[in-house]
Amino acid sequence: MPHSNTIHESLTAVFQVRRFPAEVSAGSGAAGRSRHPELAVLLWERALDPQKGTWSLPGGRLRDDEELDASARRQLAEKVDVRELAHLEQLSVFSDPDRVPAPRRIASAYLGLVPLTTEPELPPDTTWHPVSALPDMSFDHRTVVDHARTRLAAKLSYTNIAYALAPDTFTMSTLREIYCAALGYD
């Protein structure tokens, strides 16, 4: 059944723990690399208006015959070629009538996690950005990233969600680095 003129979209904040060059990273060290791994979010650069040149979370319209989880996974595969996630969960709904220019859009946001050893092949307009040094972001996407990081940090205290950011086998020091990166402090 067709919907009204309100567009429903899915957005996904995909996180991975990564090391960044010193000029990109907020926690940089010697030899042009950050001392510690950092939490990164996957963003693509908008090529069209509105807000051309800003960075966006992967996402797009929910199809009439599609469930939300399927939409989030489809958008990740189509827009940024990410097909394997260790974790995906619905985060929140963003429904402020002015969150994007007309027509009205309601976004169901997701939190996705990719293990640190996974290296998806990304299109040229897509890259990982340290959460500690986000670029100019589109619409309310920075708010979505903030909500996703807060959820991840909270879940670290009562679940084993950190394993979704870890490789299949890992040392305790690697797990500690993952926790520090996800929390943003030692």
C-alpha positions as CSV (number, residue, x, y, z in Angstrom):
1,M,0.0,0.0,0.0
2,P,1.5,3.4,-0.9
3,H,2.3,5.8,1.9
4,S,1.5,9.5,2.3
5,N,3.8,12.3,1.2
6,T,6.1,11.6,4.2
7,I,9.2,9.7,3.3
8,H,10.5,7.0,5.6
9,E,14.2,6.3,5.4
10,S,16.8,4.2,7.1
11,L,20.2,5.5,8.2
12,T,23.0,3.5,9.7
13,A,25.9,4.6,11.8
14,V,28.5,1.9,11.0
15,F,31.4,1.9,13.5
16,Q,34.7,0.2,13.3
17,V,37.9,0.6,15.4
18,R,40.7,1.9,13.2
19,R,44.0,3.7,13.3
20,F,44.3,7.1,11.5
21,P,47.1,9.2,10.2
22,A,48.2,11.9,12.7
23,E,46.7,14.8,10.6
24,V,43.3,13.2,10.8
25,S,43.3,11.8,14.3
26,A,42.6,13.6,17.5
27,G,44.9,11.2,19.5
28,S,47.9,11.2,17.2
29,G,51.4,9.9,18.0
30,A,54.7,9.3,16.2
31,A,55.3,8.2,12.6
32,G,52.1,9.7,11.3
33,R,49.8,7.2,13.0
34,S,47.6,7.5,16.0
35,R,49.0,6.0,19.2
36,H,45.8,4.2,19.9
37,P,43.0,2.9,17.7
38,E,39.9,5.1,17.5
39,L,36.3,4.6,16.9
40,A,35.5,5.4,13.3
41,V,32.2,6.0,11.5
42,L,31.5,5.3,7.8
43,L,30.4,8.3,5.8
44,W,29.8,9.2,2.2
45,E,30.2,12.6,0.6
46,R,27.0,14.1,-0.9
47,A,27.4,14.9,-4.5
48,L,24.1,16.7,-5.0
49,D,22.2,19.5,-3.2
50,P,20.9,19.9,-0.6
51,Q,24.1,20.2,1.4
52,K,26.4,19.1,-1.4
53,G,29.9,18.4,-0.1
54,T,28.8,17.5,3.4
55,W,29.2,14.0,4.8
56,S,26.2,11.6,5.3
57,L,25.5,8.3,7.0
58,P,24.6,5.6,4.5
59,G,20.9,5.3,4.0
60,G,17.9,6.1,1.9
61,R,14.2,5.5,1.3
62,L,12.3,2.6,2.7
63,R,10.6,0.7,-0.1
64,D,6.8,0.0,0.1
65,D,7.5,-3.8,0.2
66,E,10.5,-3.7,2.6
67,E,11.0,-4.1,6.3
68,L,13.3,-1.6,8.1
69,D,16.2,-4.0,8.9
70,A,16.2,-5.2,5.2
71,S,16.2,-1.5,4.1
72,A,19.2,-0.7,6.3
73,R,21.2,-3.7,5.0
74,R,20.2,-3.0,1.4
75,Q,21.3,0.7,1.7
76,L,24.6,-0.3,3.1
77,A,25.2,-2.8,0.3
78,E,24.1,-0.4,-2.5
79,K,25.5,2.9,-1.3
80,V,28.8,1.9,0.4
81,D,29.3,-1.8,-0.5
82,V,29.2,-3.0,3.1
83,R,27.6,-6.4,3.1
84,E,28.9,-8.0,6.3
85,L,28.1,-6.6,9.7
86,A,28.9,-8.3,13.0
87,H,26.0,-6.4,14.7
88,L,23.0,-4.4,13.5
89,E,20.3,-3.0,15.8
90,Q,17.7,-0.3,15.5
91,L,18.8,2.8,17.4
92,S,16.1,5.4,17.3
93,V,13.6,7.3,15.2
94,F,14.3,10.8,14.1
95,S,11.1,12.7,13.2
96,D,11.6,16.4,13.7
97,P,9.6,17.9,10.8
98,D,12.5,20.2,10.0
99,R,15.3,17.6,10.1
100,V,15.7,17.8,6.3
101,P,14.3,20.2,3.6
102,A,10.9,19.3,2.2
103,P,9.4,16.8,1.6
104,R,9.2,15.6,5.2
105,R,11.4,12.6,6.1
106,I,11.3,10.3,9.1
107,A,14.5,8.3,9.7
108,S,14.8,5.0,11.5
109,A,18.4,5.0,12.5
110,Y,20.6,1.9,13.1
111,L,23.8,1.1,14.8
112,G,26.1,-1.3,12.8
113,L,29.4,-2.7,13.9
114,V,32.2,-4.1,11.7
115,P,35.2,-6.0,13.2
116,L,38.5,-4.2,13.1
117,T,40.1,-6.8,10.8
118,T,37.3,-6.4,8.1
119,E,38.3,-4.1,5.3
120,P,35.3,-3.5,3.0
121,E,36.0,-2.2,-0.5
122,L,34.5,1.3,-0.4
123,P,33.5,3.5,-3.3
124,P,35.6,6.6,-3.9
125,D,33.1,9.0,-2.2
126,T,33.0,6.9,1.0
127,T,35.5,6.8,3.9
128,W,36.0,6.1,7.6
129,H,36.2,9.2,9.8
130,P,37.3,9.3,13.5
131,V,34.3,10.0,15.7
132,S,36.5,12.3,17.7
133,A,37.1,14.6,14.6
134,L,33.9,14.5,12.5
135,P,33.7,16.5,9.3
136,D,30.9,18.9,8.3
137,M,27.9,16.5,8.3
138,S,24.6,16.6,6.5
139,F,21.3,17.4,8.2
140,D,21.0,15.8,11.6
141,H,23.5,13.0,10.9
142,R,25.9,14.2,13.6
143,T,23.1,13.8,16.1
144,V,22.6,10.2,14.9
145,V,26.3,9.5,15.3
146,D,26.2,10.9,18.8
147,H,23.2,8.7,19.7
148,A,24.9,5.6,18.2
149,R,28.1,6.2,20.1
150,T,26.2,6.8,23.4
151,R,24.3,3.5,22.8
152,L,27.5,1.6,22.1
153,A,29.2,3.0,25.2
154,A,26.2,2.1,27.4
155,K,26.0,-1.4,26.0
156,L,29.7,-2.0,26.7
157,S,28.8,-2.0,30.4
158,Y,26.2,-4.8,30.3
159,T,26.6,-6.8,27.1
160,N,29.4,-8.4,25.1
161,I,28.9,-6.1,22.2
162,A,32.6,-5.3,22.0
163,Y,33.1,-8.8,20.4
164,A,31.3,-7.4,17.3
165,L,34.2,-5.0,16.9
166,A,36.9,-7.6,17.6
167,P,38.4,-10.2,15.2
168,D,37.5,-13.9,15.6
169,T,40.5,-14.4,17.9
170,F,42.1,-11.6,19.9
171,T,44.2,-10.8,22.9
172,M,43.1,-9.1,26.0
173,S,45.1,-6.0,25.0
174,T,43.2,-5.9,21.7
175,L,39.9,-6.1,23.6
176,R,41.1,-3.3,25.9
177,E,42.0,-1.1,22.9
178,I,38.5,-1.8,21.5
179,Y,36.9,-0.7,24.8
180,C,39.1,2.4,25.0
181,A,38.3,3.4,21.4
182,A,34.6,2.8,21.8
183,L,34.4,4.7,25.1
184,G,36.7,7.5,24.0
185,Y,39.0,7.3,27.0
186,D,41.4,4.8,28.7
